[in-house]
Amino acid sequence: MKKYETLVVQIREQIEHKIWGIGDKLPSLRKQAELSGMSLMTVLNAYQTLESQGWITSHARSGYFVAPQVHYTEPKVSGQEVQSTETVDINDFIFDILQASKTPNIVGFGSVYPDPKLYPRTQINKSLMSAASHMPISSLLDNLPPGNENLRHIIAQRYAAMGMNIPEQEIVITAGALEALNLSLQAVTEPGDWVVIESPTFYGALQSLQRHNLRALSVRTHPQTGIDLEALAKVLQSHKVKACWLMTNHQNPLGSTMPLEKKQRLIELLTEHNVYLIEDDVYNELYFSGRKPMPAKAFDPRGMTLHCSSFSKSLVAGYRIGWVAAGNKALDIQKIQLMSTLSTSAPIQLALANYLTSRHYESHLKRLRRKLEQRKFAMWQAVRDEFPASVEVNYSEGGYFLWVELPANLDATKLYHVALKQNISIAPGAMFSVNNQFAHCFRLNASLECTEPVKRAIKQLAQMINTMLIAE
Ligand SMILES: Cc1ncc(COP(=O)(O)O)c(C=O)c1O
């Protein structure tokens, strides 16, 4: 056994024997080198191995900590394998909840966007000013569907950096990922078709199904590894499914990421049944491990995966710039876009292209990921410390959501209303499903810094849950 492997085994055993608990800081590299008599390089090698195996996690300038996933029990997969819904009717409920959560100075645990303070506002503003002052007169025409050529080129290069060959002609610029997803759904379905979604799923998917009069097949989804492929295989046998709308990386609301082999198997299954995949991948830049998770599209040579993403979560929400790498539907999507929004705003496309070519997107992303990881971890710890033991909290590596499961008899929508009166928002589980399966769950936005007011709000939520538990 090599020296660093001996240290890996030692530390793993110490963690198993609870000498180091979840969240505990390990000795610094230097201190560990002193203690073990090993070189700094050997200790670094051991720590990096432990990190890649998921035992520990590193936080910028603070050191190495025991990672949460080591000890948490395998999360429950709740709910039935598959549920079918003929008519999706959820938009009014979601509208009311989103409206109510807009109260000024609210502690926004219910928000779907990262803390806006994490966006590089000054740099983006500089790009907007520069783009506006140099905008050619022809820019409206130049930016009609499929969108700004330079921007599409940069997006194609970003795919290439992941090892994916996506020609620019396949990429259509849209108003955020939401337009990309809606156009994709419209391009591959007719009203009345069956569409597979995850259970729970992003409420935008439910709204989109409602808008296009589609029927939903909600397939059970694991909080760590994503959609249940056995259940999916069964439903593909029993129903004539037109498309699957899935979030393969850092799923909203669960946070799950499908392992690579599972993505490959997913594409095999869809190929067998000739089904389109609408891949909603808006969180793929927000990974905590060393590598960006591959989209399932990377394994689909058919051109039947429409990969949708945006800059809303990673750079700036308000600009509303997204795209779809639309495979064999790229032309159809442009035609539908021409009939609806015509095109995405020209100055904003130019500003984004300016930012991506002349600023430091990669350094921003690195900082953002690190901050999100620190904040999510801190929020997870605070929630675990404060919430009653009967409440389960799903931590996932990446993104900024924590999925909270209350005891089954408690109603998270009720908690939402009580919390709102105290100026705290949460996203109740009822938003993420067309049946009542997740009424006892809620999603927390963990991109907020754990400041005193945020900690206080967590304590208040814990008190509300305790009161509900006593009343039941
Ligand atoms: C899973 C998922 N898809 C799509 C969107 C929409 O993204 P955008 O703001 O870029 O339209 C969101 C954000 O709200 C999301 O959470």
The ligand as an ORCA input file, in Angstrom:
! r2SCAN-3c Opt
* xyz 0 1
  C     -35.271     23.319    -13.316
  C     -35.474     24.652    -13.914
  N     -35.637     24.771    -15.234
  C     -35.824     25.958    -15.819
  C     -35.865     27.117    -15.088
  C     -36.070     28.423    -15.774
  O     -34.839     28.994    -16.059
  P     -34.752     30.480    -16.675
  O     -34.865     31.427    -15.533
  O     -33.452     30.524    -17.364
  O     -35.898     30.612    -17.628
  C     -35.679     27.043    -13.697
  C     -35.687     28.262    -12.880
  O     -36.569     28.755    -12.378
  C     -35.491     25.772    -13.103
  O     -35.353     25.653    -11.789
*
